[in-house]
Amino acid sequence: MPRPGVRDPEARHYHQGKAVLTTFRGWCKGCDLCIGSCPVGILALGEDDRIEVTDISRCIFCGLCAVRCPDFVFVLDRDGRDAAWSS
């Protein structure tokens, strides 16, 4: 049961080989700091003003999105070892 005042994290998992990029869209406030920092331009705000990954095949897993995001929306698992994030 959700706790009052806590938004559903809406986890989405994007796979590229063994690597996984997980986004917690429910935590995104639409500030777009990550969008400007992505060197390959695969991030955009969806119709609900929350982050979307537009093409995971182009992601280089540099981690800049995670570093720039003040809301901890991004988790990168580059080698697929952390099964908790990649399921």
C-alpha positions in Angstrom: 0.0 0.0 0.0 1.4 3.4 -0.9 2.4 5.7 1.9 0.8 9.1 2.0 2.9 11.8 0.4 5.2 9.3 -1.3 4.9 9.1 -5.1 5.0 5.8 -6.9 8.5 5.5 -8.4 7.2 4.1 -11.7 10.4 2.1 -12.4 11.3 1.5 -16.0 14.2 -0.7 -17.1 16.0 -0.1 -20.4 18.3 -2.9 -21.5 21.3 -2.8 -23.8 23.2 -6.1 -23.7 24.1 -6.7 -20.1 23.8 -3.0 -19.2 20.6 -1.7 -17.7 19.4 1.9 -17.2 16.6 2.2 -14.7 14.5 5.3 -14.4 12.2 6.2 -11.5 9.8 8.4 -13.4 7.6 9.0 -10.4 10.4 10.9 -8.8 11.1 13.2 -11.8 10.0 16.8 -11.4 10.7 17.7 -15.0 13.6 20.1 -14.4 15.4 18.8 -17.6 18.9 19.0 -16.1 19.6 15.5 -17.3 18.3 16.2 -20.9 20.9 18.9 -21.4 23.7 16.8 -20.0 23.1 13.7 -22.1 25.9 13.7 -24.8 23.9 11.4 -27.1 20.5 13.2 -26.7 18.4 10.2 -25.8 16.4 11.8 -23.0 13.2 13.9 -23.3 10.3 14.9 -21.2 7.1 13.0 -22.0 3.6 14.4 -22.3 3.4 14.2 -18.5 6.6 16.3 -18.1 8.5 13.3 -16.8 11.7 11.8 -18.2 11.6 9.4 -21.1 14.4 7.4 -22.7 13.9 7.7 -26.5 16.5 5.3 -27.8 18.4 3.1 -25.3 20.5 1.6 -28.2 22.4 4.9 -28.4 23.1 5.2 -24.7 26.8 5.1 -23.8 26.1 4.6 -20.1 28.3 7.6 -19.1 26.3 8.3 -16.0 25.9 12.1 -16.6 22.2 11.9 -16.2 22.5 10.3 -12.8 25.1 12.8 -11.7 23.0 15.8 -12.8 19.6 14.6 -11.5 18.8 16.1 -8.1 16.0 13.5 -7.5 17.9 10.2 -8.0 15.7 9.2 -11.0 18.5 7.3 -12.7 20.3 4.1 -11.8 22.9 2.6 -14.1 24.1 -1.0 -14.0 26.8 -1.2 -16.6 27.6 -4.9 -16.3 24.3 -6.5 -15.2 25.5 -7.6 -11.8 22.9 -5.8 -9.7 19.8 -8.0 -10.3 17.7 -5.8 -8.1 17.8 -3.0 -10.6 17.7 -5.0 -13.8 14.6 -7.2 -13.2 
